[in-house]
Amino acid sequence: MTEAAAAPARPLRRDVAAALLVLVVWLVPISEGAIQAAPAAWWPTIVRDLGSISCLFRHRPESVSYYFVQVLRSGRREWEAIDERAMFPMEPFGYRSRFDRFMERFGHRSDNARLDLARWVAARDRELNPVRSPVVAVRFLAGAQTIDRARPPAGRWHKPDPAAAPVRVLSSHDLREGDRKDMSEETGNLR
C-alpha cells in the first residue's frame, strides 16, 4: 500500500464553502427561529423568511396594524379612498391584500418603497379609470386596532372604515412633473 493511498482525501475548498454557506444562511437562522420563534431582526429579510418557522408564535400580538391609500385627483381638493379590491385584487394572505402585506413588511418603514408604490398606484389607476381625472398625489395612512383580551376578535377580521378609525398619515407624495416634492411633512392624526 502506498503512502498517498493511505492518507484520507482533503475536502475541496468549494465543498467547505458550500457547507459554511448552508450552516450560516439556513441552519443558524432555523435554530435561532426554533428558540426565539423567528430569526433576529438583524438578519436580511430573505434569510429571515427562509429561517422562519411557521405557526410558532411565542408572543401574542397586542394590536393589528392596518393601512389605507388615498389619492388626490387633478382639479380636486379632497383626498379620496381608492377601491383597494380593484387595485390589489389578490388576497394571498388570508383576508389581507398584497397592499396590506407590502405595507406591513416594507412600506411603513421605507419612504422610497412608498414613493414607488405611489407611482404604481397612479399608473394603475389610469389603466383602470382612463376617463377620470388623473392622480396627482398619493398618501398612505396607518392605524392600529388594539386586541382586547376580554373580547378577542371572532370570525373574519375586517379593515375598519378609515373615516371612523384613528389613523395617521405616513406620507404624502406629489406626483406632478413640475412639483416633484415629497409631502411627508403632512403627518399626524386626521381626527
C-alpha distance (Angstrom), angle and dihedral (degrees) to the residues before:
residue distance angle dihedral
M1 . . .
T2 3.75 . .
E3 3.75 124.4 .
A4 3.85 93.6 -120.6
A5 3.81 92.5 53.1
A6 3.80 93.3 52.0
A7 3.84 95.6 54.8
P8 3.82 114.7 87.0
A9 3.81 116.6 -114.5
R10 3.80 115.3 -101.4
P11 3.81 116.8 -125.6
L12 3.77 116.3 -104.3
R13 3.78 117.5 -108.2
R14 3.81 91.6 -119.4
D15 3.81 90.1 54.4
V16 3.81 90.9 51.7
A17 3.81 90.5 46.8
A18 3.82 91.6 49.8
A19 3.81 91.3 49.0
L20 3.81 91.3 50.2
L21 3.79 91.1 48.0
V22 3.81 91.5 53.0
L23 3.79 90.7 45.8
V24 3.81 95.6 49.6
V25 3.80 100.4 35.2
W26 3.80 99.7 39.4
L27 3.80 117.4 9.4
V28 3.80 98.1 45.6
P29 3.85 94.3 48.6
I30 3.84 90.5 44.5
S31 3.80 90.5 51.6
E32 3.79 91.8 45.9
G33 3.81 89.3 47.5
A34 3.79 91.0 52.2
I35 3.80 90.6 53.7
Q36 3.82 100.8 38.0
A37 3.86 101.2 25.5
A38 3.82 90.8 -112.5
P39 3.79 139.5 24.5
A40 3.80 114.6 -89.1
A41 3.80 119.7 -83.9
W42 3.81 92.1 -114.5
W43 3.83 91.2 70.2
P44 3.83 114.2 94.6
T45 3.83 113.5 -96.4
I46 3.80 94.3 -107.9
V47 3.80 91.8 53.2
R48 3.82 90.9 47.5
D49 3.81 89.1 51.3
L50 3.79 92.2 50.0
G51 3.79 92.2 44.7
S52 3.79 99.5 45.1
I53 3.75 117.5 110.5
S54 3.77 109.0 -144.8
C55 3.79 121.8 -132.6
L56 3.79 93.1 19.0
F57 3.78 107.2 119.1
R58 3.78 117.8 167.6
H59 3.79 96.4 170.5
R60 3.78 126.4 46.2
P61 3.82 114.4 -134.2
E62 3.80 114.7 -112.4
S63 3.80 94.1 -153.4
V64 3.79 143.3 11.0
S65 3.80 117.9 -124.8
Y66 3.79 121.1 -141.3
Y67 3.79 133.2 -174.8
F68 3.79 136.9 -158.9
V69 3.78 134.1 -167.5
Q70 3.80 123.2 -148.8
V71 3.78 130.9 -175.4
L72 3.78 135.5 -150.7
R73 3.78 113.8 -146.9
S74 3.79 127.4 -149.4
G75 3.81 110.7 -85.9
R76 3.81 93.7 15.1
R77 3.80 130.7 105.5
E78 3.80 100.6 -164.9
W79 3.77 125.9 79.9
E80 3.79 113.8 -125.9
A81 3.76 130.2 -159.9
I82 3.76 115.7 -118.7
D83 3.78 123.9 -133.3
E84 3.81 98.7 -100.4
R85 3.81 92.1 -169.8
A86 3.82 90.6 59.8
M87 3.81 94.5 40.7
F88 3.83 96.0 43.7
P89 3.82 104.6 23.0
M90 3.80 98.7 169.2
E91 3.79 120.8 84.1
P92 3.81 101.3 -172.4
F93 3.81 92.8 154.5
G94 3.79 102.6 62.2
Y95 3.78 109.3 -89.6
R96 3.78 94.6 -16.2
S97 3.78 119.9 95.7
R98 3.78 127.3 -133.9
F99 3.80 86.8 -98.9
D100 3.81 91.3 59.4
R101 3.80 91.8 47.6
F102 3.82 92.6 47.2
M103 3.79 92.3 49.9
E104 3.80 92.2 47.0
R105 3.80 93.7 51.1
F106 3.80 104.5 34.0
G107 3.78 115.7 -9.3
H108 3.78 100.9 68.3
R109 3.83 90.0 57.0
S110 3.80 104.9 34.0
D111 3.81 125.6 66.8
N112 3.82 90.1 -170.6
A113 3.80 91.8 54.0
R114 3.81 90.7 50.7
L115 3.82 91.5 47.5
D116 3.82 90.8 52.1
L117 3.80 89.9 48.0
A118 3.82 91.0 48.0
R119 3.81 90.5 54.7
W120 3.80 90.3 48.0
V121 3.83 91.9 48.6
A122 3.82 90.9 52.5
A123 3.80 92.6 48.6
R124 3.81 93.3 44.2
D125 3.80 91.5 47.8
R126 3.82 88.6 53.7
E127 3.83 89.4 53.1
L128 3.81 93.2 47.9
N129 3.84 96.8 39.9
P130 3.82 109.2 27.7
V131 3.83 94.0 160.9
R132 3.81 96.5 52.5
S133 3.80 124.0 85.1
P134 3.80 111.4 -81.7
V135 3.79 121.0 -102.5
V136 3.81 111.5 -103.8
A137 3.80 98.9 174.7
V138 3.79 138.2 19.8
R139 3.78 128.4 -161.4
F140 3.78 131.8 -169.8
L141 3.79 123.2 -144.1
A142 3.80 127.9 -163.7
G143 3.76 135.2 -167.2
A144 3.77 141.1 160.1
Q145 3.77 131.7 -137.0
T146 3.80 114.9 -149.2
I147 3.78 115.9 -132.1
D148 3.79 110.0 -129.5
R149 3.81 111.6 -143.1
A150 3.80 91.5 -154.4
R151 3.81 92.0 53.8
P152 3.81 108.9 27.0
P153 3.80 116.1 -169.1
A154 3.77 115.6 -86.9
G155 3.78 125.6 -155.2
R156 3.74 125.5 -10.1
W157 3.81 119.3 -3.2
H158 3.79 115.2 -124.7
K159 3.76 125.9 -163.4
P160 3.82 107.3 -113.4
D161 3.78 122.5 -113.8
P162 3.83 107.7 -88.7
A163 3.81 91.2 -137.1
A164 3.82 92.1 56.6
A165 3.81 100.1 34.3
P166 3.80 124.8 81.5
V167 3.79 106.2 -110.8
R168 3.77 137.4 166.1
V169 3.78 129.8 -152.6
L170 3.80 112.0 -106.0
S171 3.79 93.5 -173.9
S172 3.78 144.2 -34.4
H173 3.78 122.6 -142.0
D174 3.80 123.6 -158.4
L175 3.81 106.8 -150.4
R176 3.81 99.8 -175.0
E177 3.80 114.2 125.5
G178 3.81 96.4 -129.8
D179 3.79 95.2 44.2
R180 3.83 107.5 40.9
K181 3.76 98.4 167.2
D182 3.75 130.7 135.2
M183 3.79 110.9 -118.9
S184 3.83 93.6 -154.2
E185 3.76 94.2 132.1
E186 3.81 87.0 74.8
T187 3.79 94.5 85.7
G188 3.75 134.8 131.3
N189 3.76 137.3 75.0
L190 3.77 119.4 -32.9
R191 3.78 94.9 -149.6
